[in-house]
């Protein structure tokens, strides 16, 4: 077993602690699904679950696809036991930049990207549903940061804070989480890595069947032809919404509305009816640090912008 290629960077917020990966013992064939929050993480977990088990039966994603860097739920010891006990091909969740995830040649990595404006709006909806119990967990998990900021009622205030404040030293945006832009740059810079696959939210919406085939090929999986239509249907937003209580058991403790709120609408462009011209100009100003190829990819996806691996920048 080869050693990881580099010393991962350390990130800690109210929800994340990258040092929890220090205890990770990789297995051949492990899959890491790493995204910014609300960019299609659960969607990709469901797709990979269906491809691995080759059955449309809904399975509890938090149990079969653990979120290792989550600092407000299970202890490191509990997480280790959960991972050791899994007998299926493991697929793990992360919300860390690529320079913080331990990298191994025999592990497969999938990153799902989304337009930052859509990510921010979806993240606002998510944060605005946190229960008192959820905030208690965040506050207790990160004493060095103090109480986690409570989500403002006005989405435009959340938008402004997300684009102008940072949590970690040196960060200038992403509040109350990591910088979306910095995170996306780490995956873009690594886009030629052979065991990393970049997927876009827009492409999943436009061609779910095609993207699932692409993901299956990357993972070396060949689902049976007779079950394929049922797997694609079970990956649809409508099916996930319908099966939300089974897929996301226990989420009602964290979010008012439970799985219905977690799997809210799955649509893009809601910011157009909410944000002002100045709000959108602020986003454009912050996004200027992205390279042209990355900016085009984030806004449009592979089916419009082309394969990230062919981008010149």
N, C-alpha and C positions, 0 to 999 in steps of 0.2 A: 504494500500500500504506500503510495507516494505521499510525501508531505505536502501541505498546502503551499501555494506558490508565493504568498506574501503575508506579511503580518497585517491582519485586518485592522482597519481604523475603528475606534471606539465611539459609539453614539449612545446617548442616554436621554430620553425624554420622559414625560409622564407615562407613556405607554410602552416604550421600547428600552431594551437594554441589550446591546450587541454582545456584551461579555457572556451572556448565557450560551452563546455558540461555542465557548471554550470547552464545554463539556460534551459537545457533539462528537459521536463516533460514527463516521460514515460507513455505509455499506455499498457494495457495488450495485449500481442501478438506482441509487437514491435520486429523488427529484426535488429540487428546491424551486418553489413558486414565489418569486420576489417582485413586489409591486409597491407603488405608492398607494396609501389608503384610498379606497373607493374608485379604483381604476380597473376593476374586473378580477380582483383576487378570488373571491368566492366563486365567481363564474368559472375561472380556470381550475380551481380545486374540484369543482363538480365535473368539469370535462375530463380531467385526469382520473378522477375516481371512476367515472363510467368506462374510460378506456382500459383501466387496470382490471376492474371487476367484470367488465363486459356484461353488465346487467343494468337495466333502467331503475332498479330498486333504489329508492333514496336512502342514503346512509349519512349518519351524523358527522359532518365535516370537521368540527372541532376535535373530535376524538380520533378519527382516522387520518387527519391531516393537521397535526399539531402546529401551533404558532410558537416557535422556539423563542423568539426575541421578545415575546410579550412578558412584561414585568409585573402585571397586576393580577395575574391569575395563579396558575400552578407554580409551586416552588421548583427550583432546578432539580431537586431529587425526584419529585413526582413526574416531571417531564422526562427525566432519564428513564424511569421505570416504564413510562408509557411507550417511549421509543423502543426500548429493549423488547417489550412484549409484542410489538407488531410483527406479524408474520407475512403480511402482504408486501408488495413492493412499496416502499415508503415514499410519500410525497409530502413535503414540509412547507409551511407557510412562513414568509418573512416580509417585513416592510422596511428592510434596510437597503441602503445603497450597495452597489456591487463591490465597492472597495471595503465593505465591512462584513460581507458574507465569506466565510472560509471556502476556498476554491480547491476542488479536487478534480483530477482528470476523469475519474470514474463516476462522477456525479453529474447529473443533467440539471441545467438551470433554465427556467422560463421566466421571462419578464413581460408583463403586460403594461402597455402605455396607454395614455388617454390625453386628450386635449386638456391643458391645465385649467381652462375656464370651466369645463364640465366637471373635472375632478374637484375643484373648489366648491362648486354648487352642491355636488353630491356629499362632500365632506361636511359642509354646513348642515345639511339635512340630517346627517348621521349624528354629529356632535350635539345638535339642538334637541336630540331625543334621549340624551344620557339621563339615566335615573339617578336619584340621590345615592343609591348603593354603588353605582358606577363611579361617581365622583369620590366617594369615600375610598374606593379601591385605588384610584389614581393618586389621591393625596397621600395615602399610606405607602404606596409603592415608591414614590420619589420624594422623600423628605428633603433632599438637597435642593430641590427646585421650589419648595413651598407648595401651597395649594394650587391645583390645576385651575387655570382661568375658566370661569363659567362662560358658556357660549352666549353671545349676545342674541337678542331676539331678532335684530335687523340683519339680513344677509349681507347688506352692503358694508356694514361695520366688520363683519367676519372677513369679507373679501379684502377690505383695506388692511386689516391686521395681518392676514395671511400673506399679503404682498409686501408689507413694510416692516414686519417684526420677525425676529428669530428667537429660538430657544437656546441653542448652543452658542458658545463664544465664537464670534466671527460671523455667525449666520445673520442674514439680513431679511429673510422671509421664511414662510412656512408655518408660522405661529398658529396653533400651539403644537406643531409637530416639526419634522425635519423639512428642509427646503425641497420643494417639488423639483425645482429647476436643477439644483445641485445633484439630487438623486438621479434624475433622468440623464444628466451628463455622464455619470459613471457607467451606466449601461450602454449609452451610445458610444463611448470611448472603447468599450469592450465588445462591440458588435461583431468583430471578426473572430471572436473566441468560438472554437468549433463546438463546444458543449454548452453554448448559450443560444437560446432562441428568443428573438424579439417578436412579440405578438401585439396587435393593436386592437383596442376596444371597438373602433369603427369597423374593422375587418370582421370581427366576430359577429357584429350585427348585420353586415352586408352578406357574408357568405359563411355561415356557421359550419355547414357541411365541409366546405373546402378547408377552412382553418383547422377543423378537427382532424382531417386527414393529414394535414401538414404537421400538426402536433403529434399524432400517432406515429408518423414516420420518424420524426425527430427522436421519439422515445423508444423506437424499435418495437412498436406494438402493432399487431395485425388483428383487429377485432373481426369476429366472424361476420360474414356478409349478411346472414339472416338476422342478426341483432342490430346491425348498424342503424337502420331507420329509427329504432326505438331509442338508441343512444343519443342520436341527434335531437330527437324530440325532447328527451329528458334534460338536454342541455339548454333548451330554450328558456327565455326569461319567464314565460308564462308557466312552464312546468315547474321551474324552481320556485316561483311565487306560490304555486299551488301546493308544493311539497315543503314549503318553508319551515314548518314546525318540526319536520323530521330532519331536514338538512341542518338546521340551526337550533337544535334543542338547547334551551337554557338562555338564549339571547334576550328573552324578556326581562331577565334580571338586570341587564345592562341598558336596554333601550325601551322607552315607552312605545308600545305598539309591537314589540317583539320582532318576529321575522318579517311581518308586513312592512314595518318601518325600515328594517335592514335592507330588504329587497324592495325598494321604494317604487321607482318608475323605470329605471334602466334606460332613460332617454338622454339625448344630448341637446344642447342649445337652450336650456332653460334660462341661462344667464341673459339671453337677449331681451327678455321681458322684465328683467329685474335691474340690471346694471345700467348706469348712465354712460354717456359718452366719455366723461372724465374717468369713470371706473375702468372702462375698457382701455382707455389710453394708459392708465397706470399699469395694467397687465402687460400691454405692449412694451412699455418702458422697461419693466423688470425682465421680460422675455428677450430683450435685446442681447443678453449675454449668451444665448443659445446660438450655436452655429446654424447657418441656413438650412443644412440638411436635417438637423435635429428638429428645428422649428417646423419644417414642412412635415416631417414624420409625425410629430406630436399632434399637429392640427389635422392631418388627413389620413395617416395610416399607410400601410404597404401597398394596398390595392390602388391608391391614388399617387402616392409619393414614390413608389418603387421600393425594392428590397433595400433595407438599411445597409446591408453589406456592400452594395454597389455605390453608395453615396461617397462623393469625393472628400467630404469633410468629416 
